[in-house]
Amino acid sequence: MRRDTSCRWVGGPVAMGISFILCIFLLTLSPDGWTRPGSTGPSRGAPRIVFVEAARVAFGGLSDRFPQGSRLAWFDPASKSPEVKILTEGFFAAADPRPSFDGTTVLFSGQKGALQAWQVWEMNADGSGPRQVTSCPADCLRPNYLPKDEIVYSAARNEAGRTEWQLMVSKRDGTDARPITFGPGDFEVETVLRNGLIVASASWPLQASGPRARTRQLYTIKPDGTELESLRYEHAPAGVKTEAAELDDGSIVFEGASIAGAAAGGKLAEIGRGALHGAALGSQAGFSWSASEFTGDELIVSRLVPASAGGSGRFDLYSFDVKTAAYRRRIYSDPHFSSIQAVPLAAHETPKWFWSLVEPKGDAGRLICLDSYLSGDAPKGRIETKIAHVRVLTITLGSNQEKSLGEAPVESDGSFYIAVPPDRPVRFELLDVQGRVIRAQKGWVWARPGEDRGCAGCHEDRTITPANRWPLALKRFDTPTQMGTANHSETKP
């Protein structure tokens, strides 16, 4: 048995000039792998918590977050003398814990050796029976459970000489793995909502933008890769949004930072149910990371309090009151490790399951624009120049070289109806009667085989409901204008 004692901060300065609170920290390590953490007392009725401990946390590439390794652990905050059990002995690094819907198993990202690829693993809730789920040639991380014994995760692939992240769905045992994103953007799984939609973070706009996008937005997508949309309307969004989690009332909390990698963590923010925008939760000192629902109106949040402000200089676990938008107390701290990505180890609601409308052998996806004159970038929300055609662009396989799939007519009401090669990134340019570009879409989207996708306009204001009318493009054409679909198999990734 090894014992280590030290004194550290458990709070900041208070009124009347009290400058510090002296604490005695007792850390006990026994042969069975249990340790005694620092805690401010039990949380009655709280479930056990599984979380990540890391000596160093780096904020950059998804694979490089823990250069000195990391581990999963759990403890019972309701205990008067909470002890921590290490769950991933034998792993160089482990992260991204996600309990199953019945709370009996945990998915996580695991790296057996420092030079080995990250893979998706699953273990029993007590840490027993770890089993490798994926055998990815490159890194696979950030898994989440889906209904019908499926999972979703982020997988790295080489695209034109750089690492690009895409979303993959497979059976729970790793079989039948298939991509559900088909364009650039560095897609990272955030969470799965109770309504069945997957929330992912990705670059804004969806482009291949170097090591890590300076701006990242939250998107939703169905498990079959259809209906990719931004989570909320954000006109010209700035900053980085990550670490999203859904609360019982349907709101979504996330971390917002001004720029990727500028600082460790961000500010805790919330998108209320039905709200169009996210908003910061109160006035927060320091930085936070990875919030999740804890008990009642409490969140459990990893909070960074700098040593200069009386903190440890590492992330500790705190409870956060959503109603008052304030931290309540510190739940757990270790002087040697940051404590992050804490989630309750408990049963929770199984998300809804969607019937897939994808036609595996379909030779096209269809896109309908109701009124391309609608534009949030234009004065008064409408493009004044007459639009004659829409040009459709794609990316050549194996490079970032663009090529045109052709042009389609735009009707007098601004509508157009086209068919594009399935599972191929495409973007659009609106042309005037002389063929000059009026507006150009910056990000790439796609359509799955047999998918019908629609938009109201060209980066339109999504707070405005489009007119209730039948577009001319559907009145005049029995079928969509074909855009490169005859030879799509030559360019399909």
N, C-alpha and C positions, 0 to 999 in steps of 0.2 A: 504494500500500500504506500502511496506517495501523497504527501500533503504539502500544499503551497498556500501561504497566507500573504495577503497584500491589502493595502488600503487604496480606495479609488472613490471618485465622485459618484454619488447617487442622486444628486439634485443640483440646482443652480443657486445663485445668491437670492436671499429673501429680504423682506423689509427689515429696517432697524439695523442694517449694516452687518447682518450675519453673513460671512463670506464663504463658509463651506460647511458641509456636514461630514463628519468623520465616520467612516464605515469600516467594518472588519469583514473581509471577504474570506471565506473558507472554501477551498476547492479540494475535493477528495477524489482520487482516481483509484479504482480497485480492479483486480484482474478480470472481472466480468464485463468491463467496458462502461461502467456507470460513472458519471461525474456529478458533483453538486454545484449548481449554478448560483449566480447572484440573482436575487429576486426581491421584490418589494412585498411579498405576501401572497397568499392564495387567492385565486379568482373562483369563487364558488359557482358550481354549475358549468364551468367552462370545460370543453372537451380537451383531450390531449392535443398537443401541437407538434407537427413535424416541420422542420426548418433546416436551413443550410448554415453551416459554420465554415468560414473561410478566413485564413490568416491575411489574405490580401484580395481585394475586389478591384478588378480593372474594368473600366467602362469604355468599351470599344467593340470589337468584333464578338459575335455571339459565342464563338469557340474559345475565346481568350479571356473570359471573365475571371478565371481563377488560376493565375499563373503558378501559384504555390500549392495548388490542390484545394479540395473542399470535401465536406462530408455531410451526410444527412443524419439528423438526430431527432429525438422526440422527448418531450417532458410533459408532465401533468401539472398545469398551473393551479389546479384545485388543491394540490397537496400542500400541507403545511411546511414540508421540507422537500420541495420539488427536486427531483434528480433527473439527469439527462442521460439517455441511452444512445450510444452511437449505433447507427443502423447500417452503415456501409463500410465496415472494416474490409480491407483488401482492395478498395478502389483508390486510385490517385485523386479522382475528383468525382463529385456527385452534385446534382442540382435539380431544380425544376420539379419538386415533388407535387403530385396530383393524386389525392385519394380517390378510390373508386366510388361509385354512387352508393354502394352499401357500406363503405368505410372499411372493408376487409383487406384491401390490397392498395398498393401505391405504385403508380408509374413514376419514373424519374429518368433523368439523363445521367449516364454513367461513363466514366473514362477509366478503364482498368489500369492503364499505364500512361505516363506523361506524354509519350509519343504516339499513343494509339488513338484511333478515331473515337469520338463520342458515339454512343449507341443508346437506344431506348431500352430500359430495363423495367421489370416489374418485380415486386416482392410482396410478401405478406405484411400486414400492418405492423407486426412486431419486429420486422427486419429479417425474418427467416425466409428461406427459399428464394433467393434472388435468381432471376432467370432473364437471359438476354432475349429481347424481342426482335430487334432489327439487326441486320448484318450489312449496314450501309458501307459502300466503298469510301465515302467521306463522312463528315460529321452529321449526326442526326440528334436533335435536341428538342426540348420544350414540348413533351408529349401531353396530350389531354385525352381523357376518355370520351367516347361517343356512344350513343345508343346502339343496340343490336350488336354488341361485342365488337365494336370497331374503335380505332384510335386515330388521332390526327397528330402530326408532328412536323417540325421544320427540318428539311434536308438540304445539305450543301451540294452544289453541283458546279462544274466548271463551265463557264459561258464566256467565250471570246477572251480567254486568258485571265478571267477573274472569277472569284467565288460569288455565286448567286444563290440565294436561299429561296426555296419553294415549299409549299405545303404539300404534304403527302397524307393519304388516308390508307389504312390497311386493316386487316383483321386484328383482333387483340393479340394473336400469336405472331404477328408480323407478316403473315402471308397475304397475298393479293394486294401488294402495295402499289398504289397508283397516284400520280400527281393530280392536284386539283387547282393549281395555279400555272399559268402558261405564258407569263410575261415577266419582264424585269421589275424589280421593286424591293428585293430582299424581304420576303414575307416571313414573319416570325409569329408563331402561335401565341396568343395572349390568354384566351379562355374560351369556353363554350357556354353560351347563354341557355337559359331554361327554355327559350323558344326554339332551340335547335340550331341557331346560327353560330358559326365560328367567328370569333373576333380575332383579327390579326393586325399587327402593326407592319407598316411598309412605307417606303419612301413616298413623298408627295412632291410633284406628281410621280406616277409609276414609271420610273426610268432607271436605267443602269447608271448609277451615279457615283461610282468609286467605292472606296473601302466601306463607308457608311454614310447614309444620306444625312445631310444637315437638317432636313425637315422630315419628320415621320408622322404619319396620321394613322388613326384607327379605322379599319375596314371590317365589314361583315361579308361572309360568304357562306353558301350552303355546303354541306359535306360532299356534294357531287361536283363542286366547282362552278356552279351557276350563280347568277345574281350577285356578282361582286359589286359592293357599294361602299362609299364612305359611311362611317357609323353615324355621323351627324353632319349637317351642312356647315362647312367651314370655307368661307370665301377667302382665297389666298392665305391659308393657314401658315403659322410660323411655329418654330420650335419642334420639340420631340414629345410624342405621347407614347408611353409604354406601360407595362405592368398593369394591364386592365383586369378588373375583377367585378363580377356582378353581385349586388346586394339583394337581400330578400325583397325589398320594395321595387325592384326592377331598375334602380339607378346603377350607374357604373362608375367606379372609382378608378383613377389611373394616376401615373406620375407624369408631370409636365415639366420639361426643361427647356431653356431658351435655345440650346444648341447641343447636338450630340457630343458627348465626351467633354463638355466644358467644365462639368463638375460631377462629383459623385452623387448620383440620385437626382431628385427634382423636388417639386412641390406637389403635395397631394391635392388632387382636383376631382371633381365629380360632374357627371352628366346625369341630371335628374331624369326621371321617367317622363318622356314626352318633351324634354328640353331640346332646343336646337343647338346649344353650345355648351361647352364645358366651363366650369367656374372653379376657382381655387377655394379650398375649404379653410376658411379662416385665415388668420395671420400666423404663419408658421415660422419658427426659428429653426435654422439648420436645414438639412435636406432629409428627405424620406425616400423609401424604396419599398416596393412590393407590399401593398396593403391588401388585406383580405378580411372578410367578415368574421367576427369573433363571437360575441354574445350580445344579443339585444341590439342596442344602438352603438356597440363598441366595434371598432376595427382593431386588428393587430397589425402594427406598422413597424417596419425597420427604420429607425431614426438615427441620423448621424448628428451627433453633438460634438463640435470640435473641442479639442483639449483646451484651447484658449478660452472657451466659454464654460469650462468646468466639466466637460465631457471626457470620454475615453478616446475620442478621435476615431472610434469605430462605430459600426451600426449596432445598436441595441434594439431589443424588442419592446415596444411601448403599446399601451392601449390608447385608442383615440376615440373620443366621443363625437359622433357625427352630428348630433343635435346642437351641441355647443361649439363644434369645430375647434376642439382643444384637446391636447394630450392630457390623459388622466394620470397615468403612472407608468413606471418602467416595470415590465414583466420579467425580463431576463437580460443578463449581461455576462459576458466573459471577457476578461482583460486581454486574452490572447487571440480572440476571433471576432470577426463581424458576424452578426446573426441576421440572416435575411431570408426572404421567400417563405415566411411562416404561413402555414395553412392548418385549419382545424382537421384533426384526424377523426372524422365523423361521417355518418351517412348523410346524403343530401339528395335533393330531387333529381330524378333522371330527366334529361332534356327531351323535348319532343323529337320525333323522328320524321324526316321528310321522305316521301316517295320521290325517287329520282325520275326526271323527265328526259334525261340524256339518252340519246339513241347511239349505242356504241358503234354501229356501222354507218351512222349518218355521215353524209358527205359535205354538210354545210351547217353553219349557224346563221340565224337571221336577226338583223337589227333594224328597228324602226325608230326614226326621229320624228316627233310630232311637229315641231316648229323650230328649225335651226336659227331663226331670227331671234329667238329668246336667248339672251346672253347676259350673265352677271357682270361681264367685263365691259359691256357697252353702256353708253349714256342712256339713262331711262330704261335700261334693261332690254333694249332691242337693237339689233344691227340695222342700220339705215341703208347700207349698200345692198343692191339687189344681188341675191345669191343665185347662181346659175347651176353649179355642179358641186359635188363633194368628191374629193380625191381620197382614196383609201390606200394607206401605206402599211407595209409589214416589215419585218426584220428577216434578212436572209439567214438561213440555218447556219449556225457555227460562227456568226460574226454579228457585229452591231451595225452592219451596212443596211440602210433602208432601201426599199424598192417599192414602186407603185403597183398596186393590183388593178388600177384603172380608175375611171370616174363614172359617177352615176348622176342622173338629173335630179335637181331639187325643184319641187313643185312650187307654185306661186304662194302657197300657204306655209312654205318652209319645210315641208315634210319630204322625207326620202325613205326608201325601203330597199335594203340590200341583203345579199347573202355572201358570207365570207368563208374562207377555209376554216374548219373547226380547230380549236386548240392552238390558234396562232395569234401572236400579239398583233394588234392593228391599232391605228390611230387615224384621225380624219383631218382634212383641210378643206375649208369652205372657199370656193372660188367665185369670182365675179364673172361677168359675161366675157371679159378679155382673158380669163384664165389666171388672173392674179389672186394670190392668197389674201383672203379677208380675215379669217381667223384660223388658227392651227391648234389642234389638241396637242398638249404636251406629253401626257401620259399614255401608256399602252393599256389596252383592254383586250378581251377575247370573248368568243362565244363557243360554248360546248356543242358537240354534235346534236343537232335537233333543237337547240335552245333558241327561244325567241326573247331577245333583249330589247328594251325600249328606253328612250330618254325623252324628256320634254323639250329639250333645246340644247344649245351649245354652252356648257358650263352655266346652265340656267340657275336662277335663284330658286332653290328647292323649297323655300317658304311660300311660294306662290303656286296655287293649283292651276294646271293648264286648262285651257278652254275645253268644254265638253262638246267635241265635234269629231266627225269622222275624217281623218286626213286624206288629202287628194291622192297621196302615194298609194294608199290601199284601194281607193276607188278606181284608179286608172290602170292598175297592174294586177293581174291575177297571180303573178309570181314576182319575187324580188329581183332586182338587177343583180346578175351574177358577177362577183368580183374575185376572179382567180380561182373559182371552185373547181374548174374542170381538171386542173392538175395539182390540186392541193396536196396529194400524197407525196409529191416531190419535195415539198417544203415543210411537211409536218414533222415536228421534233420527235 
